[in-house]
Amino acid sequence: MAQCPACRQQFSCGAGQHPDQPCWCSRLPPLASAKPTATECYCPDCLQRLLRQEQTAEKPAP
């Protein structure tokens, strides 16, 4: 089990557990703001929220 650093919710992180089945998060784009040495994993809800925030921030204003 892992604990999300944003919301503190416990969740199942599959990173490195099954070489033939990557973690659920590998199907998502990486966070642009993540540091290469980051070792903490976000829960599915927080990761989706952070990805949406990054996408919104990248869009130029009309």
N, CA, C and O atoms as CSV, one atom per row, in Angstrom:
chain,resi,resn,atom,element,x,y,z
A,1,MET,N,N,0.842,-1.188,0.000
A,1,MET,CA,C,0.000,0.000,0.000
A,1,MET,C,C,0.883,1.246,0.000
A,1,MET,O,O,1.974,1.267,0.571
A,2,ALA,N,N,0.382,2.260,-0.648
A,2,ALA,CA,C,1.046,3.555,-0.687
A,2,ALA,C,C,0.104,4.592,-0.072
A,2,ALA,O,O,-1.099,4.364,0.054
A,3,GLN,N,N,0.672,5.722,0.302
A,3,GLN,CA,C,-0.145,6.814,0.833
A,3,GLN,C,C,0.104,8.039,-0.014
A,3,GLN,O,O,1.249,8.451,-0.205
A,4,CYS,N,N,-0.959,8.617,-0.520
A,4,CYS,CA,C,-0.878,9.789,-1.382
A,4,CYS,C,C,-0.351,10.981,-0.578
A,4,CYS,O,O,-0.858,11.272,0.505
A,5,PRO,N,N,0.672,11.673,-1.111
A,5,PRO,CA,C,1.203,12.833,-0.386
A,5,PRO,C,C,0.249,14.027,-0.402
A,5,PRO,O,O,0.391,14.938,0.414
A,6,ALA,N,N,-0.715,14.035,-1.313
A,6,ALA,CA,C,-1.636,15.168,-1.401
A,6,ALA,C,C,-2.826,15.026,-0.460
A,6,ALA,O,O,-3.146,15.954,0.283
A,7,CYS,N,N,-3.484,13.862,-0.490
A,7,CYS,CA,C,-4.712,13.700,0.296
A,7,CYS,C,C,-4.565,12.711,1.449
A,7,CYS,O,O,-5.477,12.566,2.262
A,8,ARG,N,N,-3.429,12.038,1.523
A,8,ARG,CA,C,-3.111,11.065,2.588
A,8,ARG,C,C,-3.934,9.777,2.488
A,8,ARG,O,O,-3.875,8.940,3.389
A,9,GLN,N,N,-4.690,9.609,1.420
A,9,GLN,CA,C,-5.473,8.382,1.215
A,9,GLN,C,C,-4.524,7.223,0.906
A,9,GLN,O,O,-3.534,7.401,0.196
A,10,GLN,N,N,-4.823,6.052,1.432
A,10,GLN,CA,C,-4.046,4.865,1.112
A,10,GLN,C,C,-4.620,4.236,-0.156
A,10,GLN,O,O,-5.836,4.191,-0.344
A,11,PHE,N,N,-3.725,3.749,-1.026
A,11,PHE,CA,C,-4.160,3.149,-2.277
A,11,PHE,C,C,-3.144,2.105,-2.712
A,11,PHE,O,O,-2.035,2.041,-2.181
A,12,SER,N,N,-3.526,1.303,-3.666
A,12,SER,CA,C,-2.660,0.254,-4.181
A,12,SER,C,C,-1.798,0.809,-5.305
A,12,SER,O,O,-2.310,1.237,-6.339
A,13,CYS,N,N,-0.507,0.799,-5.099
A,13,CYS,CA,C,0.451,1.249,-6.104
A,13,CYS,C,C,1.112,0.002,-6.679
A,13,CYS,O,O,1.686,-0.794,-5.937
A,14,GLY,N,N,1.036,-0.170,-7.979
A,14,GLY,CA,C,1.573,-1.367,-8.605
A,14,GLY,C,C,2.971,-1.223,-9.161
A,14,GLY,O,O,3.464,-2.146,-9.809
A,15,ALA,N,N,3.626,-0.102,-8.933
A,15,ALA,CA,C,4.962,0.134,-9.485
A,15,ALA,C,C,5.948,-0.923,-8.998
A,15,ALA,O,O,6.137,-1.106,-7.795
A,16,GLY,N,N,6.562,-1.601,-9.932
A,16,GLY,CA,C,7.596,-2.578,-9.612
A,16,GLY,C,C,7.110,-3.882,-9.020
A,16,GLY,O,O,7.929,-4.736,-8.679
A,17,GLN,N,N,5.809,-4.067,-8.886
A,17,GLN,CA,C,5.311,-5.286,-8.266
A,17,GLN,C,C,5.191,-6.445,-9.252
A,17,GLN,O,O,5.456,-7.593,-8.897
A,18,HIS,N,N,4.793,-6.148,-10.484
A,18,HIS,CA,C,4.605,-7.184,-11.499
A,18,HIS,C,C,5.236,-6.699,-12.806
A,18,HIS,O,O,4.675,-5.828,-13.471
A,19,PRO,N,N,6.392,-7.246,-13.182
A,19,PRO,CA,C,7.075,-6.770,-14.386
A,19,PRO,C,C,6.228,-6.864,-15.655
A,19,PRO,O,O,6.388,-6.054,-16.569
A,20,ASP,N,N,5.336,-7.840,-15.715
A,20,ASP,CA,C,4.514,-8.005,-16.910
A,20,ASP,C,C,3.227,-7.179,-16.852
A,20,ASP,O,O,2.498,-7.106,-17.841
A,21,GLN,N,N,2.942,-6.565,-15.716
A,21,GLN,CA,C,1.757,-5.717,-15.565
A,21,GLN,C,C,2.187,-4.397,-14.933
A,21,GLN,O,O,2.347,-4.309,-13.716
A,22,PRO,N,N,2.373,-3.377,-15.757
A,22,PRO,CA,C,2.792,-2.094,-15.185
A,22,PRO,C,C,1.704,-1.476,-14.310
A,22,PRO,O,O,0.535,-1.849,-14.394
A,23,CYS,N,N,2.094,-0.561,-13.502
A,23,CYS,CA,C,1.168,0.135,-12.608
A,23,CYS,C,C,0.118,0.893,-13.422
A,23,CYS,O,O,0.369,1.271,-14.566
A,24,TRP,N,N,-1.047,1.110,-12.834
A,24,TRP,CA,C,-2.139,1.841,-13.482
A,24,TRP,C,C,-1.681,3.206,-13.968
A,24,TRP,O,O,-2.170,3.693,-14.987
A,25,CYS,N,N,-0.756,3.827,-13.258
A,25,CYS,CA,C,-0.343,5.190,-13.606
A,25,CYS,C,C,0.505,5.239,-14.870
A,25,CYS,O,O,0.659,6.309,-15.459
A,26,SER,N,N,1.056,4.116,-15.300
A,26,SER,CA,C,1.886,4.116,-16.507
A,26,SER,C,C,1.058,4.373,-17.765
A,26,SER,O,O,1.621,4.665,-18.820
A,27,ARG,N,N,-0.256,4.270,-17.669
A,27,ARG,CA,C,-1.132,4.555,-18.808
A,27,ARG,C,C,-1.433,6.049,-18.934
A,27,ARG,O,O,-2.080,6.478,-19.889
A,28,LEU,N,N,-0.963,6.835,-17.970
A,28,LEU,CA,C,-1.200,8.282,-17.967
A,28,LEU,C,C,0.086,9.022,-18.319
A,28,LEU,O,O,1.179,8.485,-18.137
A,29,PRO,N,N,-0.035,10.245,-18.819
A,29,PRO,CA,C,1.185,11.024,-19.086
A,29,PRO,C,C,1.864,11.388,-17.769
A,29,PRO,O,O,1.206,11.490,-16.733
A,30,PRO,N,N,3.169,11.581,-17.809
A,30,PRO,CA,C,3.859,11.978,-16.567
A,30,PRO,C,C,3.522,13.420,-16.210
A,30,PRO,O,O,3.192,14.231,-17.076
A,31,LEU,N,N,3.609,13.718,-14.943
A,31,LEU,CA,C,3.405,15.100,-14.491
A,31,LEU,C,C,4.612,15.927,-14.920
A,31,LEU,O,O,5.752,15.540,-14.661
A,32,ALA,N,N,4.375,17.041,-15.561
A,32,ALA,CA,C,5.465,17.915,-15.981
A,32,ALA,C,C,6.202,18.482,-14.770
A,32,ALA,O,O,7.400,18.761,-14.832
A,33,SER,N,N,5.481,18.644,-13.684
A,33,SER,CA,C,6.064,19.243,-12.482
A,33,SER,C,C,6.793,18.232,-11.603
A,33,SER,O,O,7.400,18.612,-10.602
A,34,ALA,N,N,6.743,16.950,-11.963
A,34,ALA,CA,C,7.390,15.921,-11.139
A,34,ALA,C,C,8.905,15.989,-11.316
A,34,ALA,O,O,9.408,16.174,-12.424
A,35,LYS,N,N,9.599,15.838,-10.232
A,35,LYS,CA,C,11.051,15.814,-10.272
A,35,LYS,C,C,11.504,14.400,-10.668
A,35,LYS,O,O,10.847,13.423,-10.309
A,36,PRO,N,N,12.606,14.285,-11.395
A,36,PRO,CA,C,13.063,12.955,-11.821
A,36,PRO,C,C,13.338,11.995,-10.667
A,36,PRO,O,O,13.285,10.778,-10.847
A,37,THR,N,N,13.627,12.527,-9.500
A,37,THR,CA,C,13.926,11.677,-8.353
A,37,THR,C,C,12.726,11.455,-7.441
A,37,THR,O,O,12.870,10.897,-6.353
A,38,ALA,N,N,11.549,11.884,-7.873
A,38,ALA,CA,C,10.349,11.747,-7.037
A,38,ALA,C,C,10.096,10.274,-6.730
A,38,ALA,O,O,10.142,9.419,-7.614
A,39,THR,N,N,9.831,10.005,-5.468
A,39,THR,CA,C,9.581,8.626,-5.059
A,39,THR,C,C,8.168,8.429,-4.533
A,39,THR,O,O,7.752,7.295,-4.294
A,40,GLU,N,N,7.430,9.502,-4.350
A,40,GLU,CA,C,6.065,9.390,-3.850
A,40,GLU,C,C,5.097,9.239,-5.013
A,40,GLU,O,O,5.296,9.796,-6.092
A,41,CYS,N,N,4.052,8.477,-4.764
A,41,CYS,CA,C,3.019,8.264,-5.780
A,41,CYS,C,C,1.721,8.924,-5.334
A,41,CYS,O,O,1.346,8.861,-4.163
A,42,TYR,N,N,1.044,9.557,-6.285
A,42,TYR,CA,C,-0.269,10.131,-6.018
A,42,TYR,C,C,-1.342,9.074,-6.246
A,42,TYR,O,O,-1.179,8.190,-7.087
A,43,CYS,N,N,-2.421,9.163,-5.510
A,43,CYS,CA,C,-3.550,8.259,-5.713
A,43,CYS,C,C,-4.196,8.592,-7.060
A,43,CYS,O,O,-3.950,9.667,-7.607
A,44,PRO,N,N,-5.012,7.694,-7.599
A,44,PRO,CA,C,-5.633,7.958,-8.904
A,44,PRO,C,C,-6.383,9.290,-8.969
A,44,PRO,O,O,-6.267,10.009,-9.962
A,45,ASP,N,N,-7.144,9.629,-7.938
A,45,ASP,CA,C,-7.921,10.875,-7.955
A,45,ASP,C,C,-7.015,12.108,-7.994
A,45,ASP,O,O,-7.245,13.025,-8.782
A,46,CYS,N,N,-5.996,12.126,-7.153
A,46,CYS,CA,C,-5.105,13.290,-7.099
A,46,CYS,C,C,-4.253,13.387,-8.362
A,46,CYS,O,O,-4.021,14.489,-8.859
A,47,LEU,N,N,-3.786,12.267,-8.887
A,47,LEU,CA,C,-2.987,12.306,-10.106
A,47,LEU,C,C,-3.818,12.844,-11.267
A,47,LEU,O,O,-3.334,13.668,-12.042
A,48,GLN,N,N,-5.055,12.390,-11.393
A,48,GLN,CA,C,-5.932,12.900,-12.453
A,48,GLN,C,C,-6.163,14.406,-12.284
A,48,GLN,O,O,-6.145,15.150,-13.264
A,49,ARG,N,N,-6.378,14.851,-11.049
A,49,ARG,CA,C,-6.607,16.275,-10.767
A,49,ARG,C,C,-5.366,17.094,-11.138
A,49,ARG,O,O,-5.487,18.147,-11.763
A,50,LEU,N,N,-4.189,16.624,-10.762
A,50,LEU,CA,C,-2.957,17.350,-11.056
A,50,LEU,C,C,-2.696,17.405,-12.564
A,50,LEU,O,O,-2.237,18.426,-13.075
A,51,LEU,N,N,-2.982,16.329,-13.266
A,51,LEU,CA,C,-2.824,16.319,-14.724
A,51,LEU,C,C,-3.768,17.321,-15.381
A,51,LEU,O,O,-3.374,18.029,-16.308
A,52,ARG,N,N,-5.021,17.385,-14.904
A,52,ARG,CA,C,-5.980,18.355,-15.449
A,52,ARG,C,C,-5.497,19.790,-15.186
A,52,ARG,O,O,-5.613,20.658,-16.051
A,53,GLN,N,N,-4.958,20.027,-13.993
A,53,GLN,CA,C,-4.459,21.368,-13.658
A,53,GLN,C,C,-3.311,21.760,-14.581
A,53,GLN,O,O,-3.243,22.899,-15.044
A,54,GLU,N,N,-2.413,20.818,-14.846
A,54,GLU,CA,C,-1.300,21.113,-15.748
A,54,GLU,C,C,-1.798,21.408,-17.158
A,54,GLU,O,O,-1.313,22.333,-17.810
A,55,GLN,N,N,-2.764,20.628,-17.628
A,55,GLN,CA,C,-3.300,20.840,-18.975
A,55,GLN,C,C,-3.978,22.197,-19.075
A,55,GLN,O,O,-3.838,22.885,-20.086
A,56,THR,N,N,-4.708,22.588,-18.042
A,56,THR,CA,C,-5.383,23.879,-18.025
A,56,THR,C,C,-4.362,25.006,-18.014
A,56,THR,O,O,-4.552,26.019,-18.687
A,57,ALA,N,N,-3.295,24.844,-17.267
A,57,ALA,CA,C,-2.260,25.880,-17.168
A,57,ALA,C,C,-1.498,26.030,-18.480
A,57,ALA,O,O,-1.000,27.115,-18.779
A,58,GLU,N,N,-1.401,24.971,-19.261
A,58,GLU,CA,C,-0.667,25.007,-20.527
A,58,GLU,C,C,-1.444,25.677,-21.646
A,58,GLU,O,O,-0.843,26.157,-22.607
A,59,LYS,N,N,-2.761,25.720,-21.546
A,59,LYS,CA,C,-3.584,26.286,-22.615
A,59,LYS,C,C,-3.422,27.806,-22.645
A,59,LYS,O,O,-3.556,28.466,-21.614
A,60,PRO,N,N,-3.134,28.362,-23.824
A,60,PRO,CA,C,-3.020,29.822,-23.908
A,60,PRO,C,C,-4.392,30.476,-23.764
A,60,PRO,O,O,-5.412,29.914,-24.164
A,61,ALA,N,N,-4.395,31.637,-23.201
A,61,ALA,CA,C,-5.652,32.375,-23.027
A,61,ALA,C,C,-6.155,32.830,-24.388
A,61,ALA,O,O,-5.350,33.210,-25.239
A,62,PRO,N,N,-7.478,32.803,-24.617
A,62,PRO,CA,C,-8.032,33.215,-25.932
A,62,PRO,C,C,-7.930,34.706,-26.142
A,62,PRO,O,O,-8.344,35.212,-27.185
